[in-house]
Amino acid sequence: MQGAKRPSADELEEELDQALKATFPASDPIAIGEVSGTEPDRPLHRKPALIDKALVEELARNAAAKLDRK
């Protein structure tokens, strides 16, 4: 059984250049390869969680209390 043809150094360099151009922002991993999926991470009918100021303040108090106990 024959393996797939290995790309040349020039082909790899071109693929890397294209992947770097397609990667935004810079903190994202380099986009080499095929798209792994077209479905969103969250079903379209499900809305994101609601977060309000009171919840954020409560979570901050809880986190501070946990740090004080250490």
C-alpha positions in Angstrom: 0.0 0.0 0.0 1.4 3.4 -1.0 1.2 6.3 1.4 -0.1 9.7 0.4 2.4 12.0 -1.4 4.2 14.2 1.1 4.0 17.9 0.3 7.2 19.7 -0.6 8.8 22.3 1.6 7.4 25.0 -0.7 3.9 23.5 -0.5 4.1 23.3 3.3 5.4 26.9 3.5 2.5 28.1 1.3 0.0 26.2 3.4 1.4 27.7 6.6 1.3 31.2 5.0 -2.4 30.7 4.1 -3.2 29.3 7.6 -1.5 32.3 9.3 -3.5 34.7 7.1 -6.7 32.9 8.0 -6.0 33.0 11.7 -7.5 35.9 13.6 -7.0 37.0 16.3 -3.4 36.1 16.9 -4.3 34.2 20.1 -6.3 31.6 18.0 -4.4 28.4 17.0 -3.1 28.3 13.5 -5.9 27.2 11.1 -4.1 24.3 9.2 -6.3 21.5 7.9 -9.9 21.0 7.0 -12.9 22.5 8.8 -13.9 20.1 11.6 -17.5 21.1 11.7 -20.1 23.5 10.5 -22.4 23.4 13.5 -22.2 26.0 16.2 -21.0 25.0 19.6 -24.5 26.0 21.0 -27.7 25.1 19.3 -29.1 28.1 17.5 -32.4 28.0 19.4 -30.7 28.2 22.8 -29.9 31.7 23.9 -26.8 32.6 25.9 -27.1 32.7 29.7 -28.2 36.0 31.1 -25.7 37.6 33.4 -26.5 40.8 35.3 -24.6 43.1 37.6 -26.1 41.5 40.8 -24.9 38.0 39.7 -21.4 39.2 38.9 -21.2 41.0 42.3 -22.4 37.9 44.1 -19.9 35.6 42.3 -17.1 38.1 43.2 -18.1 38.0 46.8 -18.2 34.2 46.8 -14.8 34.1 45.2 -13.3 36.6 47.7 -14.7 34.6 50.6 -13.1 31.4 49.3 -9.8 33.2 49.0 -10.1 34.5 52.5 -10.6 31.0 53.8 -7.3 29.8 52.3 
